[in-house]
Amino acid sequence: MARLRDLKRRMVSVKNTAKITRTMELIATAKAKVCQDRVQRALPYFHALAEIAGQARRAAGEDGQVAHPLLEQRAVKRVAILVVVGNRGLCGGYNSNCLRMMRDHRARLLAEGKEVRVFASGKKALGWMRFQKIPAEGGYTQFDDKPPYAEVEKVADHLIGLFTAGEVDRVDVVYTHYFSAGRQAPVTETMLPIEVASAEAAKAPAAGKPAAAEAKAGKAVTFTIEPDPKTILDALFPMQAKLHLYRVYLESSTSEQIARRIAMKNASDNAVDVGKSLRMAYNRARQSQITKEILEVLGGAEALA
């Protein structure tokens, strides 16, 4: 009887766990859809800003060569790394893959003789870095499933301040990039200095067809720069850096929800498989007990006959 009770208790426990993981899967699915919509709605704005900045650079000087603090290419001696992960777990390898990439990137920079400062976004990053004995100079744990731009702007202002003050020569961001609904992967990007080539290339995905085809279709846009290119660029470049970081947070939150949905679906499927195995074991044990009781009754009847 003890074995049957244990099996029944385990079956109830697995069934309850499956209900929880199934619920979490549905919640993560709904949140992932909301996050995907936010990314899609924001992309045209990012591409338009990159196009406007490119036009202003070309208007400011020959070949778009513009002197601006956020474009300054220096000899890299000090690097700031911002790693962006989640505040919660139960999302498979989402957090650990990103943190391991940050650790390896930091190790390479240290091997090259560079000074590295690490800033962590997410409670999981702070806990993991304490365990790995990696010093963190700042922790940002205020971000949830919908990172607000105002909070991202504070983080960006801090990093921009470090770069313009000369405390760091480069700012790298390690996060999980959202390629598509079926593919997300941790990547390392340079946030500062702003790379002109990459900013120009950012316009290509939004266009969806070659520039020549756009010009032929009459969709090429020429902007009027007022009051002057320098004033416009002084406003655009900080905004471009902030929007870069905002895109990072949007893609990270989307990737986290997708990873949690997949992890909870796998957990639900495993719970169903375990429940079936326990049900079979319970039925075998019950049948064995019934058979034993029948034999005992028959044996007693024969003894009394």
C-alpha positions in Angstrom: 0.0 0.0 0.0 2.9 2.4 0.8 4.1 2.1 -2.8 0.7 2.8 -4.2 0.3 5.9 -2.0 3.7 7.2 -3.0 2.9 6.7 -6.7 -0.4 8.4 -6.3 1.2 11.3 -4.5 3.7 11.7 -7.2 1.1 11.6 -9.9 -0.9 14.4 -8.2 2.3 16.4 -7.8 3.3 16.0 -11.5 -0.2 16.9 -12.6 -0.2 20.1 -10.6 3.3 21.0 -11.9 2.0 20.5 -15.5 -0.8 22.9 -14.8 1.6 25.5 -13.6 4.0 25.1 -16.5 1.2 25.1 -19.0 -0.1 28.3 -17.5 3.3 29.9 -17.6 3.7 28.8 -21.2 0.4 30.5 -22.2 1.4 33.7 -20.3 4.9 33.8 -22.0 3.2 33.2 -25.4 1.0 36.3 -24.9 3.8 38.4 -23.6 6.1 37.4 -26.5 3.5 38.5 -29.0 3.2 41.9 -27.3 7.0 42.2 -27.3 7.3 41.2 -30.9 4.7 43.9 -31.8 6.7 46.5 -29.9 9.9 45.6 -31.8 8.1 45.7 -35.2 6.5 49.1 -34.4 9.8 50.6 -33.3 12.0 49.4 -36.2 10.7 52.0 -38.8 11.5 54.8 -36.3 15.1 53.4 -35.9 15.6 53.2 -39.6 14.2 56.7 -40.2 16.5 58.1 -37.6 19.5 56.4 -39.2 18.5 57.8 -42.6 18.1 61.4 -41.2 21.5 61.1 -39.5 23.1 60.0 -42.7 21.6 62.9 -44.6 22.8 65.3 -42.0 26.3 63.9 -42.0 26.5 64.2 -45.8 25.2 67.8 -45.6 27.8 68.6 -42.9 30.9 67.9 -44.9 32.4 66.0 -47.8 31.8 62.3 -47.7 29.8 62.7 -44.5 33.0 63.3 -42.4 31.7 64.9 -39.2 33.6 65.6 -36.0 31.4 64.6 -33.0 32.3 63.3 -29.5 30.2 60.2 -30.0 32.0 59.3 -33.3 35.5 59.7 -32.0 37.6 56.7 -32.7 40.3 56.3 -30.0 43.0 53.8 -29.1 41.0 51.4 -27.0 42.5 51.0 -23.5 39.4 51.1 -21.4 36.2 49.2 -22.3 32.8 49.3 -20.6 30.6 46.2 -21.0 26.8 46.2 -20.4 25.3 42.8 -20.2 21.5 42.6 -20.5 19.6 39.6 -19.1 16.4 39.0 -17.2 15.4 39.4 -13.5 13.8 35.9 -13.5 14.8 32.4 -14.5 12.7 29.5 -15.9 13.7 30.5 -19.4 16.2 27.8 -20.4 19.7 29.0 -21.4 18.6 32.6 -22.1 20.5 34.1 -19.1 23.4 31.7 -18.9 24.3 31.9 -22.6 24.5 35.7 -22.5 26.5 35.8 -19.3 29.0 33.2 -20.6 29.5 35.3 -23.7 30.1 38.4 -21.5 32.6 36.4 -19.4 34.5 35.2 -22.5 34.5 38.7 -24.1 35.8 40.2 -20.8 38.5 37.6 -20.6 39.7 38.4 -24.2 39.9 42.1 -23.5 41.8 41.5 -20.3 44.2 39.2 -22.1 44.8 42.1 -24.6 45.8 44.3 -21.6 42.7 46.4 -21.6 40.9 47.7 -18.5 37.3 46.4 -18.4 34.4 47.7 -16.4 31.2 45.6 -16.4 27.7 46.9 -15.8 24.9 44.4 -15.2 21.2 44.7 -16.1 19.1 42.1 -14.5 19.0 40.3 -11.1 20.3 37.1 -12.7 23.4 38.9 -13.9 24.2 40.3 -10.5 23.8 37.0 -8.8 25.8 35.1 -11.4 28.6 37.7 -11.3 28.9 37.5 -7.6 29.2 33.7 -7.8 31.8 34.0 -10.6 33.6 36.7 -8.6 33.3 39.2 -11.5 33.1 42.8 -10.2 30.0 44.7 -11.3 30.1 48.5 -11.2 26.4 49.0 -11.6 23.2 47.0 -11.4 20.0 47.9 -13.2 17.1 45.7 -12.0 14.2 48.1 -12.7 13.3 46.6 -16.1 10.4 44.2 -16.6 8.7 42.7 -19.6 8.0 46.1 -21.1 11.2 48.2 -20.6 10.2 51.9 -20.5 12.2 54.3 -22.7 12.7 56.7 -19.8 14.5 54.1 -17.7 16.6 53.0 -20.7 17.5 56.6 -21.3 19.0 56.9 -17.8 21.3 53.9 -18.5 22.3 55.3 -21.9 23.0 58.8 -20.4 25.3 57.1 -17.9 27.2 55.2 -20.5 27.4 58.2 -22.8 28.7 60.3 -20.0 31.5 57.8 -19.3 32.5 57.8 -23.0 32.4 61.6 -23.5 34.3 62.1 -20.3 37.1 59.8 -21.5 36.7 57.3 -18.7 36.1 54.5 -21.3 37.2 54.4 -24.9 34.5 52.0 -26.1 31.1 50.7 -24.8 30.1 47.2 -25.7 26.6 45.6 -25.1 26.1 41.9 -24.7 22.5 40.8 -25.1 20.3 38.2 -26.9 19.5 39.5 -30.4 16.1 38.8 -31.8 16.6 37.6 -35.4 13.1 36.1 -35.8 10.4 34.3 -33.9 12.3 31.1 -34.4 15.9 32.3 -33.8 17.5 34.3 -31.0 21.2 34.3 -30.1 23.5 36.2 -27.7 25.6 38.8 -29.5 28.1 41.5 -28.7 27.7 44.9 -30.2 29.6 48.2 -30.0 27.3 51.0 -28.8 29.9 53.7 -28.6 31.6 55.1 -30.6 28.8 55.2 -33.1 29.9 53.4 -36.3 28.8 55.4 -39.3 29.0 52.3 -41.6 26.7 50.3 -39.5 24.2 53.1 -39.1 24.0 53.5 -42.8 23.6 49.8 -43.2 20.7 49.8 -40.8 18.6 51.4 -43.4 18.7 48.5 -45.8 16.4 46.1 -44.0 13.7 48.7 -43.6 13.8 49.6 -47.3 13.2 46.0 -48.4 14.6 46.7 -51.9 17.6 48.3 -53.5 18.1 52.0 -53.4 18.0 52.3 -57.1 14.6 50.7 -57.2 13.4 53.1 -54.5 14.7 56.1 -56.5 13.0 54.8 -59.7 9.8 54.4 -57.7 10.1 57.9 -56.5 10.5 57.0 -52.9 13.9 58.6 -52.3 13.7 61.3 -49.7 15.9 64.4 -49.5 15.8 66.2 -46.1 16.1 69.9 -45.6 18.6 70.5 -42.8 17.6 73.4 -40.6 19.0 75.4 -38.8 22.4 73.7 -39.7 23.8 70.1 -39.8 25.9 70.5 -36.7 22.9 71.5 -34.5 20.9 68.6 -35.9 23.7 66.1 -35.4 24.3 67.3 -31.8 20.7 66.2 -31.1 20.6 63.1 -33.4 23.8 61.3 -32.3 22.9 61.0 -28.6 19.4 60.0 -29.6 20.8 57.4 -31.9 22.9 55.9 -29.1 19.9 55.9 -26.8 17.7 54.2 -29.4 20.4 51.6 -30.0 20.2 50.7 -26.3 16.4 50.8 -26.3 16.4 48.4 -29.2 18.7 46.1 -27.2 16.3 46.1 -24.3 13.3 45.5 -26.6 14.9 42.6 -28.3 16.2 41.1 -25.0 12.7 41.2 -23.4 11.3 39.5 -26.6 13.9 36.8 -26.6 13.4 36.2 -22.9 9.7 35.6 -23.3 10.2 33.3 -26.3 12.9 31.4 -24.4 10.5 31.1 -21.4 7.7 29.8 -23.6 9.9 27.1 -25.1 11.2 26.1 -21.7 7.7 25.9 -20.2 6.5 23.9 -23.2 9.3 21.4 -22.8 8.5 21.2 -19.0 4.8 20.6 -19.8 5.7 17.9 -22.3 8.0 16.2 -19.8 5.4 16.4 -17.1 2.9 14.6 -19.4 5.5 11.9 -20.2 6.3 11.4 -16.5 2.6 11.3 -15.6 2.1 8.5 -18.2 5.0 6.5 -16.8 3.7 6.9 -13.2 0.2 5.9 -14.3 1.6 2.7 -15.9 3.6 2.0 -12.8 0.6 2.6 -10.5 -1.6 0.3 -12.6 1.0 -2.4 -12.5 1.4 -2.1 -8.8 -2.3 -2.1 -8.2 -2.9 -5.1 -10.5 -0.1 -6.9 -8.6 -1.7 -6.1 -5.3 -5.1 -7.3 -6.5 -3.7 -10.5 -7.8 -1.9 -11.1 -4.5 -5.1 -10.5 -2.5 -7.0 -12.9 -4.7 -4.4 -15.6 -4.3 -4.5 -15.1 -0.5 -8.3 -15.5 -0.5 -8.1 -18.6 -2.6 -5.4 -20.0 -0.4 -7.5 -19.3 2.7 -10.6 -21.0 1.1 -8.6 -24.1 0.2 -7.2 -24.3 3.8 -10.8 -24.1 5.2 -12.1 -26.7 2.7 
